[in-house]
Amino acid sequence: MTAINSSYDVAIIGSGHNGLVSACYLAKAGLSVLVLERNAEIGGATKSKMAFEGVEARLSVYSYLVSLFPEKIVSDLGLDLELRSRKTASWTPTFENGTRRELLLRYGDPESDRVAFKGLTGSDDDYRGYLALQEMQERLAAIIWPSLTEPLVSRDQMRARLDSEGKEAWQALIEEPLGKVIEELISDDLVRGMVFTDARIGVPTYPHDPTLLQNRSFLYHVIGRGTGEWRVPVGGMGSLVHELVKVAESTGRVTFQTGAKVSKLNPGAPRSSIAYEMDGDECEVHARFVLCNASAQVLDRLTGVSSSVGTDVVEGAGFKINMLLEKLPQLRSDLYPASEAFAGTVHIDEGYEQMIESYRQSMSGKVPERPPGEIYCHTLTDDSILSDDLKQRGFHTLTLFGLDMPYRLFEEDNERVRGEVVAKYLSGINQHLDEPIESCLAKDANGDLCIEAMSPVDLEKAIHLPKGNIFHGDLTWPFADAEDEVGTWGVETVHPQIYICGSSAKRGGAVSGVPGHNAAKKVLEVLSGRRT
């Protein structure tokens, strides 16, 4: 067992990627750091694991693609992290009145995309509208993306950084419901749906939602790297965890303790005390600074005081299915092979009007008849997560992320409803295949099919996401919501020297490392005496 000191400069609760980013920055600055993790393994939602018994395939079981992780963090920490582009951006198929319609978009091939749009819609109008929307995204990304690792500025200050065309983009994507600009620029239902899905990942919303939750989700999904491209982490998401742990350990200043369940946090000056249970024993450690990589709700429970960082529990609405296939299934498509279509994001039942109906059904307490979802194949871009034997035999992984699956649907009978939802998703996939996906699934060492599904209830139990919300709560705007937030890092709480370093922070959510970076910067700022 690791020897734990009685006191550290910084204690971090939770070892997800954000907590690891904080640990690396602070240790590199010469501080002693203790990372307490309640689970047996480090990594939280960013870990990889052998999901199926006796099968040598290391899947990114929770999160799986990277867009929002800044190159600045990679460079600052010296991470050996390879992110690979996919050849295909997306494939969106549907059936309308018995007729198959599909749209495949490629990265870096605008002429192919134009032809694909025209083949689907009969004109170039929607392609021009699609490009116009992308230009708006890029104008906002140019000012928002670099600001994520800086102190917060006000809404007016952020908007002032834009030229006149940028201000038009701001109005369309930040001030007005996203459905308005989508409907103005694009007429085809399938194309509208493909575009709008970025606004719905993990959150229950619809195009004209007056809360603008859809706009906030959309922004975070299209500004990454300044382009919005989502890349494949070579070696799986666990490769990011591995690199962060390696850097942390290389400093000789970070202590990791797994199996440590924190039960109480007593804020104090000059040091706070953290009580935790390990192997049935009650332990205590002290630290000048405490960073919480768990949710704001957990921090409130540990301190017994509201942290004032938006602690209302907002239910998650995502559903995850991991699969290992013996072979890729054959498509019904006359235009594209499975190896090309599945190389990008596959949109299943994600037409615009169909998603609106799905949202309505889910909010009325029903499992949607045709639940929308997105499929991703890691191994067509990076097969290093498979053993040599599985590579040679043509195995592949598939991950489905489902929408419109709010926590409330699973509360009373999680196992039964989970099974019902899996059946609906597999049926949704099979409508586009020449052979059922079930016939392509591999079997594990026990002869069971290699498929696992996780509802929001399962995600809460496994990795402690509040009500299964992958963002810990509502996504925030990437600027200050109130005057007193201007100049802060968005990690502060009511407790001096206790900060949020995970998804509950301002500008938190997704695999970004941004809250971890910002919490570390806040600690170093306080130590330098610039702010208190």
ABEGO torsion letter per residue (X at the ends): XBBBBABBABBBBEABAAAAAAAAAAAAAGBBBBBBBABABBGEAABBBBABBGBBBBBBABBABBAABBAAAAAAAGBBBBBBBBABABBBBBBBGGBBBBBBBBBGBAAAAAAAAAAAAGBAAAAAAAAAAAAAAAAAAAAAAAAAABBBBBAAAAAAABBAAAAAAAAAAAABBAAAAAAAABABAAAAAAAAAAAABGBBBBAABAAGAAAAAAAAAAABGGAGBBBBBBGEAAAAAAAAAAAAAAAGABBBBBGBBBABBBBBOABBBBBBBBGGBBBBBBBABBBBABBAAAAAAAAGBBAGAGABBBBBABBBBBBBBABBBBBABAABBAAAAAABBBBBGABAAAAAAAAAAAAAGBBBABBBBBBBBAAAABAAABBAAAAAAGBBBBBBBBBGBBAAAAAABAAAAAAAAAAAAAAAAAAABABBAAAABBBBAAGBBBBBBBBAAAAAAAAGBBGGBAAGEBBBBABBABAAABGBAGABBABBGBBBABAABBGBEEBAGAAAAAAAAAAAAAAAGABX
